[in-house]
């Protein structure tokens, strides 16, 4: 990435209607996945260190409640900033810790109830707020960068449940529901951001319902679309070192 790009606050490249359609659909797919769990499934370990399925769902609920309420968002941010570690790690740990006493059924019921409100609140975020810089700065590929609140709301808050849905599917040994109309659009946005961050020619072919082809010149790469995204998030085994945030 050039220094000019690195210094510019990151904004969403998705149009609002598309971003909000992806948000609503992703919430619905997580609800459907959680509804299909057997009681014993909630204790299954995931690829996220120290998180089983229940802890992952607790984090997802915390993020949805954060998106649904400005007051709750400010409360969580203040509480996480009061902890000694890296902000995003402390925020997600806070979300899990605060819901440690909830039953799996309670987490599911609350998630199903709050996510429509989260989607509505994200859609209603006014333009002047979406242009505000998010604090603190985020570290991606070893560099600090600034995000706008619009990038957080339109992009990251949908990539996060999508990636964790892949974690849950892998942990449970079930297929991840994928369609070109939803997952393909999300993956396309990830690939385009990856090209920008990579800064050199490459041709990529991603397989599966969310896949496609991008770029020309340079090395030719082929991966499963979900595994490609998992590698960019720091998961998986694909040999890709340039990160994209999820």
Secondary structure in CASP SS format (residue, H / E / C, confidence):
PFRMAT SS
TARGET T0000
AUTHOR 0000-0000-0000
METHOD secondary structure of the structure
MODEL  1
X C 1.00
X C 1.00
X H 1.00
X H 1.00
X H 1.00
X H 1.00
X H 1.00
X C 1.00
X C 1.00
X E 1.00
X C 1.00
X C 1.00
X C 1.00
X C 1.00
X C 1.00
X H 1.00
X H 1.00
X H 1.00
X H 1.00
X H 1.00
X H 1.00
X H 1.00
X H 1.00
X H 1.00
X H 1.00
X H 1.00
X H 1.00
X H 1.00
X H 1.00
X H 1.00
X H 1.00
X H 1.00
X H 1.00
X H 1.00
X H 1.00
X C 1.00
X C 1.00
X C 1.00
X H 1.00
X H 1.00
X H 1.00
X H 1.00
X H 1.00
X C 1.00
X E 1.00
X C 1.00
X C 1.00
X C 1.00
X C 1.00
X C 1.00
X C 1.00
X E 1.00
X H 1.00
X H 1.00
X H 1.00
X H 1.00
X H 1.00
X H 1.00
X H 1.00
X H 1.00
X H 1.00
X H 1.00
X H 1.00
X H 1.00
X H 1.00
X H 1.00
X H 1.00
X H 1.00
X C 1.00
X H 1.00
X H 1.00
X H 1.00
X H 1.00
X H 1.00
X H 1.00
X H 1.00
X H 1.00
X H 1.00
X H 1.00
X H 1.00
X H 1.00
X C 1.00
X C 1.00
X C 1.00
X C 1.00
X C 1.00
X H 1.00
X H 1.00
X H 1.00
X H 1.00
X H 1.00
X H 1.00
X H 1.00
X H 1.00
X H 1.00
X H 1.00
X H 1.00
X H 1.00
X C 1.00
X C 1.00
X C 1.00
X C 1.00
X C 1.00
X H 1.00
X H 1.00
X H 1.00
X H 1.00
X H 1.00
X H 1.00
X H 1.00
X H 1.00
X H 1.00
X H 1.00
X H 1.00
X H 1.00
X H 1.00
X H 1.00
X H 1.00
X H 1.00
X H 1.00
X H 1.00
X H 1.00
X H 1.00
X H 1.00
X C 1.00
X C 1.00
X H 1.00
X H 1.00
X H 1.00
X H 1.00
X C 1.00
X C 1.00
X E 1.00
X C 1.00
X C 1.00
X C 1.00
X C 1.00
X E 1.00
X E 1.00
X E 1.00
X C 1.00
X C 1.00
X E 1.00
X E 1.00
X E 1.00
X C 1.00
X E 1.00
X E 1.00
X H 1.00
X H 1.00
X H 1.00
X H 1.00
X H 1.00
X H 1.00
X H 1.00
X H 1.00
X H 1.00
X H 1.00
X H 1.00
X H 1.00
X H 1.00
X H 1.00
X H 1.00
X H 1.00
X H 1.00
X H 1.00
X H 1.00
X H 1.00
X H 1.00
X H 1.00
X H 1.00
X H 1.00
X C 1.00
X C 1.00
X C 1.00
X C 1.00
X C 1.00
X C 1.00
X C 1.00
X H 1.00
X H 1.00
X H 1.00
X H 1.00
X H 1.00
X H 1.00
X H 1.00
X H 1.00
X H 1.00
X H 1.00
X H 1.00
X H 1.00
X H 1.00
X H 1.00
X H 1.00
X H 1.00
X H 1.00
X H 1.00
X H 1.00
X C 1.00
X C 1.00
X C 1.00
X E 1.00
X E 1.00
X E 1.00
X E 1.00
X E 1.00
X E 1.00
X C 1.00
X C 1.00
X C 1.00
X C 1.00
X E 1.00
X E 1.00
X E 1.00
X C 1.00
X C 1.00
X C 1.00
X C 1.00
X E 1.00
X E 1.00
X E 1.00
X E 1.00
X E 1.00
X E 1.00
X H 1.00
X H 1.00
X H 1.00
X H 1.00
X H 1.00
X H 1.00
X H 1.00
X H 1.00
X C 1.00
X C 1.00
X C 1.00
X C 1.00
X C 1.00
X C 1.00
X C 1.00
X C 1.00
X C 1.00
X C 1.00
X C 1.00
X C 1.00
X C 1.00
X C 1.00
END
